[in-house]
């Protein structure tokens, strides 16, 4: 089943109007929530971020976040989802096309689930990444549907046999095309501060908390491309990529080119959090 | 009737899949073509720009541009459109959501017409504009569906009682939220060069040609906000706004606050081009 506004409908019934502002302007925001063993992971944090994104683009959701949270749980149950994701987006609705906000449009919410295995092999072996210039807009803190810059960066990486693109504005590393970046440099994890140039990832925050628990020094401070390439260890984090080791960037090995010990400790702690969520639900 | 790929269908039949990449990523491009007296205005230029936008994001249209041009003409006839616009967009189609290009998706084209009167009163009296920082991505030369930056800028202008937002990156004026900007400074029309920071408007090019014909000096050279505010005359140009005088910016009058003589000469020449198009069709 698909959630469309407040109704659960069949997939075939879930269609969008051609004048939906999500389709014509990317005028909307979204979230991707990980589900482990039937339990949504860090759901409240995703919902709080969604509420913030909505506020930042002055978009009134069809109903409140608490009701939406209940419906997301119901959607997971209805679809008997085990391991997978919930994708949800809210747009400013259908209205004759004009840039300014429509007066009489109603926002449109769609949400659906998808089964998804964890990327276990990649988590074990690490991935290769590709550096490319960050050409996105200056409000990357909003999780909006304007993702063409990320799409083009990711495809460029894939074309080069890499699984992720790491973006930089000039010399400064910002984040991945669909992830945040942490570089271990001189025994300190560096990640770009959560300002308008990056999305403050839910997994990013979770990993920062884990670092604190593990007494691993961490700084929310940007690094240069040069510093990144000289890092001892490198990871990207996201809802679906979890704590993903990066073992090479544009063909240059990070550290000795294998997954480092600090990354392994982070992965173990992150695994424990996942297990706890899955166990809670069963 | 609505054109969906190669079929003309009723409006009610024209819907979009919730996993269309246009809806989830803004992964697509578009054009708005003006129609005067049933005749499309500068259609070939719009189609050439569409072809370029498609190439730049590596999007294969469902069929060739020549066939599309024929179908656009047919759509205008089918809908007996007099004065109005054709809106058309092409997305990378529906596919399970992942940032990289889908392997098996088919691009989706939708096009429809809309009646639209010319903004005669505004063309006569001029409009007020509002300055705001340009926060958009660095490929504004692509006419993509990632328009949230433009939407927010336009709404900010509307909230301040202005009809258009004029964008600037730092001190440099780029373009309007849905238009190009020309400032008459010391008897020379200045407009931002057609690089990655602006959309090379079809009306912009048309106006540059008219300036040449009228022996009005013009330079494709950026101006600062300060220079813009001191301009003798100021216009914004677009498919629907035509040659639109700007008589005040953030409450400060441009020149003496009325529409200047050079703007009137441009408007007359542009009117003649419109009349020629409309007459050709009748």
Interface residues (C-beta under 8 A of the other chain):
Chain A: X2 X14 X15 X16 X17 X18 X20 X21 X22 X23 X24 X25 X26 X27 X30 X57 X58 X87 X89 X91 X96 X97 X99 X100 X101 X110 X112 X114 X135 X136 X137 X138 X139 X144 X145 X146 X147 X148 X149 X150 X151 X152 X154 X155 X158 X177 X178
Chain B: X2 X14 X15 X16 X17 X18 X20 X21 X22 X23 X24 X25 X26 X27 X30 X57 X58 X87 X89 X91 X96 X97 X99 X100 X101 X110 X112 X114 X135 X136 X137 X138 X139 X144 X145 X146 X147 X148 X149 X150 X151 X152 X154 X155 X158 X177 X178
